Amino acid sequence: MALDMFDRAVPGESMTKPLQDDPSTQAPKIDNLYDAFYKVTDTIKDDSSLHGDLMQMIDSGVDLETITNVLTFGSFSKGIFSPDVAMQLNPHLLLWLFSEAHQNGILEEDIKIMNFPTDTSRGTLTPTDISDLMARKNPTKFAKVQTEGANRQLDSFLEELKQGTDEEVGAPPKEEQAGFMSMPSPEPMPEEMENV
């Protein structure tokens, strides 16, 4: 049997088939914010181990933003509600988790609300490393940055020169024009030359 090189899937064919088993592609079970909120909060309150785990996570420093994003994304993935309801639900769940944590004895200063990183360093790359990398990977941008930097340096140098003098930089020095009346009188010619 000969190998048929055209006997294979067309690129993109898998994206045209209906997703039958994915619950997130079906109509959501809950279509309003009010019902979605009470569905999630009642599920958490009814399961004591889940509630306890969430409180321990909050007490250990996991921020509420991350927890609410995980809860709403999980519910959306199971087809419980749509993504727009999930996005609207996030701030309500965050406030509810804050009040639950506070009622369970977690101090307000120990509850992290948002996921703000404390270490904002950008790594250990030096400016020389960055310029070397840019020269290798993006030579067009590197040349543009080099040209702009050279132009800025030249402009600042010329500005400093200009501030030191009132004259235009690069212009020949101004000589005072002597007027006719202020010109020195010519020296008289020697007598030998007069008779020539």
Protein Blocks (a to p, Z undefined) as FASTA:
>chain_A
ZZdfklccdehklmmpccfklmklmccfbfcfklmmmmmmmmmmmmmmlmmmmmmmmmno
pafklmmmmmmmmmmmnomacfklmmmmmmmmmmmmmmmmmmnopafklpcfbdcdfblc
ebjbdfklmmmmmmmmmmmlmmmmmmmmmmmmmmmmmmmmmmmpmbdehiacddddddfk
lpccdddddfklmmZZ
